[in-house]
């Protein structure tokens, strides 16, 4: 019987989606609902497992962790890429790593939740309604505003199309911007500097890599208009958090909407939690019933394939 650890199932979703009774005698599942406090704790907890089902970037699969798990044969991750897995270490230990498909639309949808929430002061108004107050803020309209997209891939493209429906102008930058695609969907290519200076809303939609770490620092924040908003539903490491906190405190920009952070879960005493011009979500951009069903069913498919020497969705 294969021992399978399901990691970081914070909301206890796995057993709502997968009927583990069907797999009795074949797989022995253990679900971990809390993050490990440190790597040593993870090593002790996972030392007997042959397969791991992981949510990308929640528990880092480091070289030291992988090397400390001699029984491990399979890692199944949500998404088709996972920067938190040391693939070289997995290869050396003859561990098969497989991924899953992921729906891009939830991230685009949550981007608009953050944009609308910021411009119409949703958090303040909802909180004030429960306190008995009525119409305490004045919002801003989207029509005629300039949306600056950093990244114009699948998610950035969906965000751009919605912006057009709202009557917004849209510009974009990335190091590998497809000019033909941008022109086709009516998006104006710009340099990063010009985009930051001109946009009313800047939204990040890039795949995290070394070149995009600290993409937004004090220098970039000072280029932005005081009336502008910054949105990040991509990866927390793209924005320098201390610089962002300073800019928000000093009102260098009007506000920020975040679904991702340097450290997740975000510590309870983190300074971002106490800023009135920060609208924060707990990395729920991909957390939908549709995505979780796809993740867990495909992880099981992947494991079945591996056991039949026909691995699916290999990550190398």
PyMOL commands that set and color helices and strands:
alter all, ss='L'
color gray80, all
select helices_A, chain A and resi 14-17+20-23+39-46+63-67+87-92+105-119+122-130+154-165+179-184+192-198+210-212+218-223+236-238+241-249+271-274+289-307
alter helices_A, ss='H'
color red, helices_A
select strands_A, chain A and resi 2-6+27-31+51-54+74-77+96-98+146-150+169-173+188-189+201-204+229-232+255-258+278-280
alter strands_A, ss='S'
color yellow, strands_A
deselect
rebuild
show_as cartoon
